[in-house]
Amino acid sequence: MKKVAIQGYPGAFHEIASRLYYDEDIEIVPADTFDEVVSLVENNAGADAGLMAIENSIAGSLLYNYNLLNRSSLTISGEIYLRIKHNLLAMPGVKIQDLSEVHSHHMAIAQCKEFFRFHPHIKLVESKDTAESAREISEKKLSHVGALASDLAAKMYDLQILKRGVETNKRNYTRFIVLDHFMNAPSDHVFNKVSVSFAVSHEIGSLYKALKVLSDLGANLTKIQSAPIPGRPWEYLFFVDFMLEDQEQFGAIIQGLTETTKGLKILGRYLQGDHHEN
């Protein structure tokens, strides 16, 4: 059975995305941090693959995870998009007026603040993980504390759902990438999406020249993200995703990018991910 490392605890959105992505039974390997997820896969230390959030349709890119990926020897082998639905959970029999606190990950809290404007008696408390908050309420039988978490967490920890879908924006999606050890990445597989990173010189038009390579060779740019290069003030890495209708153009594109950029790194070649409503 494939072991998949995730940041978070059983019932987290990372687990939901993992089980939707893999068309087989998997074993979830929980980790406290994204660094630990990468380490588990990179060092063959108890995980065959990893799944990591990389961007959110509301909050934007997770720059730390981009840099973490770039420093690692892992490769992106797939992706999945998941609609994030935050539910207000509590112990059975508890009503919303009984709650004095609601715990969850800071991102979940940020995405649900509009709902809590109508419940000013509730204090919002940040925690490491959505599912961990639910688990703690269940284990400690906290009748005055609620959690923002998934349907799966509610089922796993025998909590009731006081209110479904309390997120402010109902079109809230997170993109997760699937990470494999570079030794496990097939060299001849079918793909239509590519992720790379690179830097460019401080010359006029240097970034334009790199992007022109993609345009001239029929690649469709779907994402470009800049991130500061640690230890090199005012210098930036560019993370680029692009789609390819003709897989045969990959070699020519990489050659063109090698000639127009610095430190080009291929982060992964994979099939564009499906969108799931959860």
KAZI-V963793 format. One record per pair of residues at least 12 apart in sequence whose ideal C-beta (glycine too) atoms are under 6 Angstrom apart, sorted by the first residue. I is the first residue (numbers start at 1). GAP is how many residues later the second one is. Records with the same first field share a line. If there is no record, write none. Layout:
I=GAP ; GAP
This chain:
1=24 ; 26
2=24 ; 46
3=24 ; 26 ; 44 ; 45
4=14 ; 22 ; 45 ; 47
5=24 ; 26 ; 32 ; 35 ; 36 ; 42 ; 45
6=12 ; 45
7=24 ; 27 ; 30
8=121 ; 123
9=21 ; 120 ; 122 ; 123
10=146
11=120 ; 141 ; 142 ; 145
12=117 ; 118 ; 119
13=137
14=37
15=13
16=136
17=63 ; 65 ; 159
18=33
20=256
21=59
29=17 ; 18
34=18 ; 31 ; 34
37=13 ; 15
38=30 ; 34
41=33 ; 138 ; 140
42=30 ; 31 ; 32
49=131
50=129
51=125 ; 127
52=13 ; 125
53=121 ; 123
54=121 ; 123
55=120
56=118
57=116
58=111 ; 114
61=164
63=164
66=161 ; 173
67=160
70=127
73=109
74=105
75=105 ; 107 ; 110 ; 193
76=101 ; 119 ; 191 ; 192 ; 194
77=101 ; 103 ; 193
78=100 ; 192
79=98 ; 194
80=96 ; 193
81=92 ; 94 ; 192 ; 194
82=92 ; 194 ; 196
83=90 ; 194 ; 195
84=88 ; 90
85=80 ; 193
86=22 ; 26 ; 62 ; 80 ; 81
87=74 ; 77
88=58 ; 74 ; 75 ; 78
89=45 ; 58 ; 60 ; 65 ; 70 ; 72
90=56 ; 72
91=52
92=68
94=49
96=66
99=23 ; 47
100=44
101=22 ; 24 ; 44
102=20 ; 22 ; 44
103=22 ; 24 ; 30 ; 44
104=26 ; 29 ; 43 ; 44
105=24 ; 25
106=20
108=22 ; 40
109=15
111=56
112=36 ; 54 ; 55
114=54
115=51
130=19
131=18 ; 22
133=14
134=13 ; 15 ; 19 ; 23 ; 25
135=22
138=19 ; 21
191=78 ; 79 ; 80
192=51 ; 52 ; 79 ; 80
193=50 ; 77 ; 79
194=48 ; 75
195=46 ; 72 ; 73
196=44 ; 70 ; 71
197=40 ; 42 ; 68 ; 70
198=40 ; 63 ; 65 ; 66
199=38 ; 63 ; 64
200=61
209=51
210=47 ; 50 ; 51
213=43 ; 44 ; 47
214=28
217=32 ; 35 ; 36
218=31
219=23 ; 25 ; 34
220=23
221=21
222=19 ; 21
223=18
224=16
225=14
226=12
